[in-house]
Amino acid sequence: RSTMEQLEKAYKAIEGLSAEGKTSIFVGTKRQAKESIQEDAARSGMYYVNERWLGGILTNFKTIKQSMERLDNLEAMEKDGRINQLSKKEKLRVEKQKAKLLKVLSGIRGMTSMPSCLVVVDTKKEEIAVKEARKLGLRIIGLVDTNADPDEVDIPVPANDDAIRSIKLFTRVLADGIIEGRGRFLKNKEFLEDKTRKGEKPEKTDHVPETR
């Protein structure tokens, strides 16, 4: 199975999920992957983790949500000036905590429900993320090097996961697939809403892909 064949398969899979209105999470915390993960996830409007995978992001989302709420509160304290009522020491502690939370949570803020797909660079390094995704039945698309087990993921894309160029290609192609699918999803949604507004029932003959 060649890299390009698998990449095309991955593109089609993620494009299809996106066309159904499903979301994805990009994960890659190694130095070579950080930038591509953040750029392409942001470009396609998806979530990402490029600092440290907090165990439970998927399997214990309730706890992660609490951390997000804590971050919101700390930011609100800064905004409305409540932070200035604290002692110097306490203020410093709050600022440190905020910076720490921001670092690990910035890419998943706004995530209110479970994504349907995990896009991962270096499945060996991100094995906790892969395990959590498998446990919950997410579709897993991974850039897989020779030292990793391709059976751990649904669609393995064989490539050197230390090379910035292959990482960039991988994340770029998948982000393009998401954007393409999202366009179809929104078009379809608009079409159905328009029909409803006019009091028509969408007919089966219109061949509009159904959203699940």
C-alpha positions as CSV (number, residue, x, y, z in Angstrom):
1,R,0.0,0.0,0.0
2,S,1.7,3.2,-1.2
3,T,1.7,6.4,0.7
4,M,-0.2,8.3,-2.0
5,E,-2.9,5.6,-2.2
6,Q,-3.5,5.6,1.5
7,L,-3.5,9.4,1.6
8,E,-6.2,9.4,-1.1
9,K,-8.2,6.9,0.9
10,A,-7.8,9.1,4.1
11,Y,-8.8,12.2,2.2
12,K,-12.0,10.5,0.9
13,A,-12.9,9.1,4.4
14,I,-12.5,12.5,6.2
15,E,-14.2,14.3,3.4
16,G,-17.2,12.0,3.8
17,L,-17.3,12.4,7.5
18,S,-17.1,16.2,7.2
19,A,-19.9,16.2,4.6
20,E,-22.1,14.6,7.3
21,G,-21.3,17.5,9.7
22,K,-18.9,15.4,11.8
23,T,-15.7,16.9,13.4
24,S,-12.1,15.7,13.8
25,I,-9.3,16.3,16.2
26,F,-5.7,16.6,15.0
27,V,-3.0,15.3,17.4
28,G,0.8,15.6,17.1
29,T,3.0,16.8,20.0
30,K,6.5,16.1,18.6
31,R,8.5,19.2,17.7
32,Q,8.4,18.5,13.9
33,A,4.5,18.2,14.0
34,K,3.4,21.1,16.2
35,E,3.2,23.8,13.6
36,S,1.5,21.7,10.9
37,I,-1.0,20.3,13.4
38,Q,-2.0,23.8,14.6
39,E,-2.0,25.4,11.2
40,D,-4.1,22.8,9.3
41,A,-6.5,22.1,12.2
42,A,-7.2,25.9,12.5
43,R,-7.5,26.3,8.8
44,S,-10.1,23.6,8.6
45,G,-11.9,24.8,11.8
46,M,-11.1,21.6,13.7
47,Y,-9.7,20.8,17.2
48,Y,-6.1,20.0,17.9
49,V,-3.6,19.0,20.5
50,N,0.0,19.9,19.8
51,E,1.5,20.4,23.3
52,R,0.7,17.5,25.6
53,W,-2.1,14.9,25.4
54,L,-4.0,15.1,28.7
55,G,-5.1,11.6,29.4
56,G,-8.9,11.6,29.3
57,I,-9.4,14.3,26.6
58,L,-11.7,11.8,24.9
59,T,-12.5,9.2,27.6
60,N,-13.0,11.6,30.5
61,F,-14.2,14.7,28.7
62,K,-16.2,15.8,31.8
63,T,-13.0,16.5,33.7
64,I,-11.4,18.3,30.7
65,K,-14.5,20.4,30.5
66,Q,-14.0,21.4,34.1
67,S,-10.5,22.6,33.3
68,M,-11.9,24.6,30.4
69,E,-14.4,26.2,32.7
70,R,-11.6,27.0,35.1
71,L,-9.7,28.7,32.3
72,D,-12.8,30.7,31.4
73,N,-13.1,31.9,35.0
74,L,-9.4,32.9,35.2
75,E,-9.7,34.9,32.0
76,A,-12.9,36.5,33.3
77,M,-11.1,37.5,36.5
78,E,-8.5,39.3,34.4
79,K,-11.1,41.0,32.2
80,D,-13.3,42.4,35.0
81,G,-10.3,43.4,37.2
82,R,-11.1,40.9,40.0
83,I,-7.5,39.6,39.7
84,N,-6.2,43.0,41.0
85,Q,-7.9,42.4,44.3
86,L,-5.6,39.4,45.0
87,S,-2.3,39.6,46.8
88,K,0.8,39.7,44.6
89,K,1.6,36.1,45.3
90,E,-1.9,34.9,44.6
91,K,-2.1,36.9,41.4
92,L,1.1,35.3,40.2
93,R,-0.3,31.9,41.0
94,V,-3.5,32.6,39.0
95,E,-1.5,33.9,36.0
96,K,0.7,30.8,36.1
97,Q,-2.3,28.5,36.2
98,K,-3.9,30.3,33.3
99,A,-0.8,30.1,31.1
100,K,-0.5,26.4,31.9
101,L,-4.1,25.7,31.0
102,L,-4.0,27.8,27.9
103,K,-1.0,25.9,26.6
104,V,-2.7,22.5,26.8
105,L,-6.3,23.5,26.1
106,S,-6.1,26.2,23.5
107,G,-6.7,23.8,20.6
108,I,-9.7,22.1,22.1
109,R,-11.6,25.1,23.5
110,G,-15.1,25.1,22.2
111,M,-15.2,21.3,21.9
112,T,-18.6,20.5,23.3
113,S,-19.1,17.0,21.9
114,M,-17.0,14.0,20.9
115,P,-15.2,14.3,17.5
116,S,-15.7,11.4,15.1
117,C,-12.2,11.2,13.8
118,L,-8.7,11.3,15.2
119,V,-5.9,12.5,12.8
120,V,-2.6,11.5,14.4
121,V,1.1,12.0,13.6
122,D,3.3,9.3,15.1
123,T,0.9,6.7,16.5
124,K,3.6,5.3,18.8
125,K,4.3,8.6,20.5
126,E,0.6,9.4,20.8
127,E,-0.5,5.9,21.9
128,I,-2.7,7.2,24.7
129,A,-4.7,9.3,22.3
130,V,-4.9,6.3,19.9
131,K,-6.1,4.0,22.7
132,E,-8.8,6.5,23.9
133,A,-10.0,6.9,20.3
134,R,-10.2,3.1,19.8
135,K,-12.1,2.7,23.0
136,L,-14.7,5.1,21.9
137,G,-14.9,3.9,18.3
138,L,-13.6,7.0,16.6
139,R,-12.2,6.7,13.0
140,I,-8.4,6.9,13.3
141,I,-6.2,8.2,10.4
142,G,-2.5,8.0,11.3
143,L,0.8,8.9,9.8
144,V,2.6,5.6,10.6
145,D,6.3,5.0,10.5
146,T,8.0,1.6,10.2
147,N,8.4,1.3,13.9
148,A,4.6,1.5,14.6
149,D,1.8,-1.0,14.2
150,P,-0.4,0.0,11.3
151,D,-3.2,-2.2,12.7
152,E,-3.7,0.3,15.5
153,V,-5.3,2.7,13.1
154,D,-8.2,2.4,10.6
155,I,-6.3,4.2,7.8
156,P,-2.6,4.1,8.1
157,V,-0.6,6.4,5.9
158,P,3.0,5.0,5.7
159,A,5.6,7.8,5.9
160,N,8.5,9.1,7.8
161,D,6.9,10.7,10.8
162,D,10.0,12.7,11.7
163,A,10.2,14.5,8.3
164,I,8.5,17.9,8.4
165,R,7.6,17.7,4.7
166,S,5.7,14.4,5.0
167,I,3.9,15.6,8.1
168,K,2.9,18.8,6.3
169,L,1.6,16.9,3.3
170,F,-0.4,14.6,5.6
171,T,-2.1,17.4,7.6
172,R,-2.6,19.6,4.6
173,V,-4.4,16.9,2.5
174,L,-6.7,16.0,5.4
175,A,-7.5,19.6,6.2
176,D,-8.4,20.1,2.5
177,G,-10.7,17.0,2.7
178,I,-12.4,18.5,5.8
179,I,-12.9,21.9,4.0
180,E,-14.3,20.2,0.9
181,G,-16.7,18.0,2.9
182,R,-17.8,21.0,5.1
183,G,-18.7,22.9,2.0
184,R,-21.0,20.1,0.8
185,F,-22.5,19.8,4.3
186,L,-23.4,23.5,4.4
187,K,-24.7,23.5,0.9
188,N,-27.0,20.6,1.7
189,K,-28.1,22.2,4.9
190,E,-28.9,25.5,3.1
191,F,-30.8,23.5,0.4
192,L,-32.9,21.7,3.0
193,E,-33.6,24.8,5.0
194,D,-34.7,26.6,1.8
195,K,-37.1,23.8,1.0
196,T,-38.5,23.9,4.5
197,R,-38.9,27.7,4.3
198,K,-40.9,27.4,1.1
199,G,-43.0,24.7,2.8
200,E,-41.8,22.0,0.4
201,K,-40.8,18.6,1.4
202,P,-37.3,17.7,0.2
203,E,-37.9,15.0,-2.4
204,K,-35.9,11.8,-2.6
205,T,-35.2,12.5,-6.3
206,D,-33.0,15.5,-5.5
207,H,-30.1,13.3,-4.7
208,V,-29.0,15.4,-1.8
209,P,-26.7,13.5,0.5
210,E,-28.4,13.0,3.8
211,T,-26.8,14.3,6.9
212,R,-26.7,12.0,9.9
